[in-house]
């Protein structure tokens, strides 16, 4: 059981702000809502700011896609992530 609730867009208990955040952050290719987004939807305003910040870093950071992928992979290994 998750300690942080994962919000669902079709759950009547999901607050309207959380539902709007979920629907606005669906994956453009698959239409899927990732579990990390479902967790962030508990605080939609802060989550939207975080996502905007990450997008700015990725687009305006001056790193190539290869460098960015190397950073993500290295971070996963250092933190013991298996995925």
Wavefront OBJ file of the C-alpha trace (Angstrom):
o trace
v 0.000 0.000 0.000
v 1.330 3.407 -0.953
v 2.000 5.870 1.842
v 1.217 8.733 -0.506
v -2.136 8.317 -2.236
v -2.052 7.918 -6.001
v -4.860 10.028 -7.399
v -7.068 8.778 -10.239
v -8.762 11.086 -12.694
v -12.006 9.071 -12.569
v -12.161 8.794 -8.752
v -14.912 11.044 -7.313
v -12.730 11.681 -4.218
v -9.969 13.275 -6.330
v -10.009 17.057 -5.819
v -10.802 19.105 -8.960
v -7.302 20.664 -9.020
v -5.696 17.221 -8.885
v -7.979 15.902 -11.625
v -7.157 18.848 -13.887
v -3.428 18.336 -13.267
v -3.704 14.641 -14.148
v -5.576 15.315 -17.369
v -3.156 18.078 -18.405
v -0.049 15.939 -17.895
v -1.022 12.830 -19.838
v 1.790 11.465 -21.977
v 1.544 12.988 -25.474
v 2.333 9.712 -27.231
v 0.494 7.045 -25.243
v -2.145 9.098 -23.438
v -1.014 7.357 -20.249
v -0.723 9.002 -16.844
v 2.437 7.797 -15.121
v 2.363 6.798 -11.437
v 4.855 9.528 -10.521
v 2.373 12.082 -11.903
v -0.428 10.469 -9.861
v 1.662 11.032 -6.726
v 2.553 14.606 -7.645
v -1.129 15.383 -8.254
v -1.603 15.567 -4.482
v 0.006 19.027 -4.738
v -0.807 20.126 -8.304
v 0.525 23.702 -8.098
v 3.908 22.646 -6.800
v 4.026 19.715 -9.218
v 3.326 21.957 -12.214
v 6.176 24.248 -11.140
v 8.513 21.275 -10.736
v 7.643 19.909 -14.172
v 8.138 23.331 -15.760
v 11.535 23.632 -14.037
v 12.652 20.192 -15.263
v 11.520 20.974 -18.817
v 13.461 24.240 -18.744
v 16.592 22.447 -17.591
v 16.270 19.833 -20.307
v 15.588 22.306 -23.121
v 17.689 25.283 -22.104
v 20.423 23.534 -20.151
v 22.812 23.202 -23.073
v 23.272 19.440 -22.661
v 22.883 16.991 -25.514
v 20.350 14.160 -25.304
v 23.226 11.727 -24.813
v 24.622 13.713 -21.890
v 21.180 13.994 -20.311
v 20.587 10.245 -20.635
v 24.009 9.557 -19.121
v 23.116 11.749 -16.135
v 19.768 9.969 -15.617
v 21.411 6.541 -15.890
v 24.267 7.443 -13.539
v 21.822 8.867 -11.019
v 19.745 5.669 -11.143
v 22.820 3.500 -10.570
v 24.132 5.660 -7.709
v 20.694 5.573 -6.025
v 20.277 1.827 -6.505
v 17.270 2.058 -8.822
v 16.568 -1.185 -10.652
v 14.582 0.322 -13.492
l 1 2 3 4 5 6 7 8 9 10 11 12 13 14 15 16 17 18 19 20 21 22 23 24 25 26 27 28 29 30 31 32 33 34 35 36 37 38 39 40 41 42 43 44 45 46 47 48 49 50 51 52 53 54 55 56 57 58 59 60 61 62 63 64 65 66 67 68 69 70 71 72 73 74 75 76 77 78 79 80 81 82 83
